[in-house]
Amino acid sequence: MRKIFKIAFRNLLRYRRRTVLTSSLITFGVVAVLLFVAVSGSFKNLMIGQITDSMIGHLQIHKKGYVSSIDNLPLDLSINKEGIKKIETVLKQVPEVEAFSPRIKFGGIYSNFTETTNIRLNAVYPDNEFKTVPQLLSRLSDNSKKTLDPGEIYIPELLANSMNVKPGDMAVIIATNKDGSVNGKQFIVAGILGSVTGPGGRDGYIHYDDGVDVLRMEQAETHEIAVRLKNFEELLNIDAVLRNKLGLPSTGDKAAKGDKDSKGSKESLEVHTWEALSPFVNIANMIDIMSIFIKVMLIAIVMISIMNVMMMAVYERIREIGTIGAIGTLPGKILSMFMVEGLCLGVAGSIFGSIIGLIVIFIVNTLEIQFNFGREVFIINASISAGDLIGISVIVIIISLIASFQPAFKASRMEPIKALRHV
């Protein structure tokens, strides 16, 4: 085998220009894929972080059926006091949970005494909410108050602009209670909230106690509990842990056990990750699909390049193949010799591509490329995991071997006499 590698390496050096061009093309493909995966991954993570950390949270817990009816903001699908205590006890038992925030969600009418419009309201405990979605405060305008006390309200920027509202103005919130009666309460505008991608363009925030007063609740109820994890990478594992502790079916068993659970569980809860709650997951999936297509393009570049080079090598060396076949070289060794040449091209391209790709990623991070997302200005922090780096290199090497097989097989099956007659 050592001699075969030596011969293959010598043959590659005999045609240096072709070898360099082919290796360069493979290297360019590897660099392009690594850069795209790193930058698109950074963009995807930034967007997910903005959505989860400024509005949704990593996980949410609801009464069964609430999410499917969330557009109507149903008041009757709320978690009662006993259910809240049960959930809080479970969340405190899971060390990976960093914070959680109970929310009352309802629709209402916002009035500044001259104009009225509809608004979606989230009644929260400010300290819990700011820990669960820490970027919520960053959405506030510069002259907004950074705390939310009873009797105060944060209103969405969309509403503030259309009605010329500013912090310090008075407002009235009118809402329909669970029993169908109407109630209202006066508030002071404490801040203006910038919008984010996904739902939330018309979402306002008030104190939890104010939500209880406006809806005239006899006891505190909650429509959703947002949860923040210490490590976002553990999302699926913690989702399974919470389902188990709450006595809920796993994600895969939900359809099969849903009816049984709804009858046997007193509270009939549901746990949803951010992916089930935000339309941005479709964009995230598109980024993943684009990454797959880019990798497929890399495979095509490598396969076409190496197959073309190996076919030319076989054509130009027909008499040489005939000579080594005539002196008794077995077809298997001839096959191996050409396969090793393709392997060397793939290995060289993947190594140089990985090195140059890491350098380019470092340069991109050094340039600190910025882009705006809502009120936030983000700096692209491109990074590539060791798994992606190794995975792409392995793909290149495997495709190099596959692309080399057909020309190598053709060379190994040549008749020595016919090959020696070739001009």
DAWOTA-V63678 format. One record per residue. N is the residue number from 1. RES is the residue in one small letter. SS is DSSP state (~ for helix, > for strand, _ for the rest). OMEGA is omega in whole degrees, 0 to 359 (* if undefined). NEAR is the number of other C-alpha atoms within 8 Angstrom. Layout:
# DAWOTA-V63678
n	res	ss	omega	near
N	RES	SS	OMEGA	NEAR
N	RES	SS	OMEGA	NEAR
This chain:
# DAWOTA-V63678
n	res	ss	omega	near
1	m	_	180	4
2	r	~	179	5
3	k	~	180	6
4	i	~	177	11
5	f	~	181	11
6	k	~	179	8
7	i	~	180	9
8	a	~	180	12
9	f	~	178	10
10	r	~	180	8
11	n	~	177	9
12	l	~	179	10
13	l	~	179	8
14	r	~	180	6
15	y	_	189	8
16	r	~	184	8
17	r	~	180	6
18	r	~	180	8
19	t	~	181	11
20	v	~	180	8
21	l	~	180	8
22	t	~	179	12
23	s	~	180	12
24	s	~	179	9
25	l	~	178	12
26	i	~	179	16
27	t	~	179	14
28	f	~	179	9
29	g	~	179	12
30	v	~	179	16
31	v	~	181	12
32	a	~	181	9
33	v	~	180	12
34	l	~	180	13
35	l	~	179	12
36	f	~	180	9
37	v	~	182	10
38	a	~	183	12
39	v	~	180	12
40	s	~	176	9
41	g	~	178	10
42	s	~	179	12
43	f	~	180	9
44	k	~	181	10
45	n	~	178	8
46	l	~	180	9
47	m	~	178	8
48	i	~	179	9
49	g	~	180	9
50	q	~	183	10
51	i	~	182	13
52	t	~	186	12
53	d	~	181	14
54	s	~	184	15
55	m	~	193	10
56	i	~	192	13
57	g	_	181	15
58	h	_	180	14
59	l	>	173	13
60	q	>	178	14
61	i	>	182	11
62	h	>	168	15
63	k	>	182	14
64	k	_	179	10
65	g	_	184	9
66	y	_	184	13
67	v	~	180	7
68	s	~	180	6
69	s	~	190	9
70	i	~	179	8
71	d	~	179	5
72	n	~	183	5
73	l	_	183	10
74	p	_	180	9
75	l	_	184	9
76	d	_	178	5
77	l	_	181	10
78	s	_	178	12
79	i	>	184	13
80	n	_	186	9
81	k	~	180	9
82	e	~	178	6
83	g	~	178	9
84	i	~	181	11
85	k	~	179	8
86	k	~	182	8
87	i	~	180	9
88	e	~	178	8
89	t	~	179	8
90	v	~	182	11
91	l	~	179	10
92	k	~	179	8
93	q	~	181	6
94	v	_	185	7
95	p	_	181	6
96	e	_	178	8
97	v	>	181	12
98	e	>	182	10
99	a	>	175	10
100	f	>	185	14
101	s	>	174	12
102	p	>	182	11
103	r	>	168	14
104	i	>	182	14
105	k	>	178	12
106	f	>	177	11
107	g	>	181	10
108	g	>	177	12
109	i	>	177	11
110	y	>	180	12
111	s	>	173	11
112	n	_	177	11
113	f	_	176	7
114	t	_	179	5
115	e	_	176	7
116	t	>	177	9
117	t	>	179	7
118	n	>	182	8
119	i	>	172	11
120	r	>	185	11
121	l	>	174	13
122	n	>	177	13
123	a	>	188	14
124	v	>	166	14
125	y	_	189	11
126	p	~	183	10
127	d	~	179	6
128	n	~	182	11
129	e	~	182	12
130	f	~	176	11
131	k	~	183	9
132	t	~	177	15
133	v	_	189	14
134	p	~	180	10
135	q	~	177	11
136	l	~	181	11
137	l	~	180	9
138	s	~	178	8
139	r	~	183	12
140	l	>	176	12
141	s	_	187	10
142	d	_	183	4
143	n	_	180	6
144	s	_	176	10
145	k	_	186	8
146	k	_	173	7
147	t	_	182	5
148	l	_	181	12
149	d	_	175	7
150	p	_	182	9
151	g	_	180	10
152	e	>	183	12
153	i	>	167	14
154	y	>	179	13
155	i	>	182	14
156	p	>	182	14
157	e	~	179	11
158	l	~	180	10
159	l	~	182	10
160	a	~	181	12
161	n	~	183	8
162	s	~	183	6
163	m	~	177	7
164	n	_	180	6
165	v	_	178	9
166	k	_	179	9
167	p	_	182	12
168	g	_	179	7
169	d	_	176	9
170	m	>	180	9
171	a	>	177	12
172	v	>	175	12
173	i	>	178	12
174	i	>	182	12
175	a	>	175	13
176	t	>	182	10
177	n	_	181	12
178	k	_	182	8
179	d	_	178	4
180	g	_	178	6
181	s	_	183	7
182	v	>	179	8
183	n	>	180	11
184	g	>	179	9
185	k	>	181	8
186	q	>	182	9
187	f	>	170	11
188	i	>	179	12
189	v	>	182	15
190	a	>	182	12
191	g	>	178	15
192	i	>	183	15
193	l	>	173	12
194	g	_	183	12
195	s	_	175	11
196	v	_	178	12
197	t	_	180	8
198	g	_	181	9
199	p	_	179	6
200	g	_	182	9
201	g	_	179	10
202	r	_	182	10
203	d	>	173	11
204	g	>	182	13
205	y	>	173	11
206	i	>	179	16
207	h	>	181	16
208	y	~	181	12
209	d	~	178	8
210	d	~	177	11
211	g	~	177	12
212	v	~	181	12
213	d	~	184	8
214	v	~	181	12
215	l	_	178	11
216	r	_	179	8
217	m	_	177	8
218	e	_	173	4
219	q	_	184	6
220	a	_	175	8
221	e	_	182	12
222	t	>	178	13
223	h	_	176	15
224	e	>	175	14
225	i	>	179	12
226	a	>	185	15
227	v	>	175	14
228	r	>	181	13
229	l	>	177	12
230	k	_	180	7
231	n	_	183	7
232	f	~	181	7
233	e	~	180	5
234	e	~	187	8
235	l	~	184	11
236	l	~	179	7
237	n	~	180	7
238	i	~	175	9
239	d	~	179	12
240	a	~	180	10
241	v	~	181	8
242	l	~	178	11
243	r	~	181	12
244	n	~	182	10
245	k	~	179	8
246	l	_	179	8
247	g	_	181	7
248	l	_	177	10
249	p	_	176	12
250	s	_	182	9
251	t	_	181	6
252	g	_	182	6
253	d	_	186	9
254	k	~	184	9
255	a	~	184	6
256	a	~	186	6
257	k	~	186	9
258	g	~	182	10
259	d	~	180	7
260	k	~	181	7
261	d	~	183	11
262	s	~	179	10
263	k	~	185	8
264	g	~	182	6
265	s	_	182	8
266	k	_	186	6
267	e	_	179	7
268	s	_	184	10
269	l	>	173	9
270	e	>	175	10
271	v	>	181	11
272	h	>	171	11
273	t	>	182	11
274	w	~	183	12
275	e	~	181	9
276	a	~	187	7
277	l	_	184	8
278	s	_	177	9
279	p	_	180	8
280	f	~	179	10
281	v	~	177	9
282	n	~	177	7
283	i	~	178	8
284	a	~	178	9
285	n	~	177	8
286	m	~	177	8
287	i	~	178	10
288	d	~	179	8
289	i	~	178	8
290	m	~	178	8
291	s	~	179	11
292	i	~	179	8
293	f	~	178	8
294	i	~	178	9
295	k	~	177	10
296	v	~	177	8
297	m	~	177	8
298	l	~	179	13
299	i	~	180	11
300	a	~	180	8
301	i	~	182	11
302	v	~	184	15
303	m	~	181	12
304	i	~	182	9
305	s	~	184	11
306	i	~	179	14
307	m	~	179	12
308	n	~	181	8
309	v	~	183	10
310	m	~	177	13
311	m	~	177	9
312	m	~	180	8
313	a	~	178	8
314	v	~	182	11
315	y	~	183	7
316	e	~	185	6
317	r	_	182	8
318	i	~	181	12
319	r	~	177	11
320	e	~	179	8
321	i	~	177	13
322	g	~	181	15
323	t	~	182	11
324	i	~	175	9
325	g	~	182	12
326	a	~	181	9
327	i	_	172	6
328	g	_	178	6
329	t	_	183	9
330	l	_	179	7
331	p	~	180	9
332	g	~	179	7
333	k	~	176	10
334	i	~	177	13
335	l	~	181	13
336	s	~	182	10
337	m	~	180	13
338	f	~	176	14
339	m	~	180	12
340	v	~	176	12
341	e	~	177	13
342	g	~	178	14
343	l	~	180	12
344	c	~	177	9
345	l	~	180	13
346	g	~	180	16
347	v	~	180	11
348	a	~	180	9
349	g	~	181	14
350	s	~	180	14
351	i	~	180	10
352	f	~	179	9
353	g	~	179	14
354	s	~	181	14
355	i	~	181	8
356	i	~	178	9
357	g	~	178	13
358	l	~	178	9
359	i	~	179	8
360	v	~	177	9
361	i	~	177	12
362	f	~	179	9
363	i	~	178	8
364	v	~	179	10
365	n	~	179	11
366	t	~	180	6
367	l	~	178	6
368	e	_	179	9
369	i	_	184	8
370	q	>	171	8
371	f	>	182	8
372	n	>	175	8
373	f	>	186	8
374	g	_	178	9
375	r	_	186	8
376	e	>	172	8
377	v	>	184	9
378	f	>	174	9
379	i	>	180	8
380	i	_	178	12
381	n	_	184	8
382	a	_	178	13
383	s	_	179	9
384	i	_	181	9
385	s	_	178	6
386	a	~	179	6
387	g	~	178	6
388	d	~	181	8
389	l	~	180	11
390	i	~	182	8
391	g	~	180	8
392	i	~	179	10
393	s	~	179	13
394	v	~	178	8
395	i	~	180	9
396	v	~	182	14
397	i	~	180	12
398	i	~	179	8
399	i	~	177	12
400	s	~	179	15
401	l	~	181	13
402	i	~	181	9
403	a	~	182	12
404	s	~	189	15
405	f	~	185	11
406	q	~	177	9
407	p	~	181	12
408	a	~	179	16
409	f	~	179	9
410	k	~	180	8
411	a	~	183	12
412	s	~	183	11
413	r	_	179	7
414	m	_	175	10
415	e	_	183	8
416	p	~	183	11
417	i	~	180	8
418	k	~	180	9
419	a	~	180	13
420	l	~	178	11
421	r	~	184	7
422	h	_	179	7
423	v	_	*	3
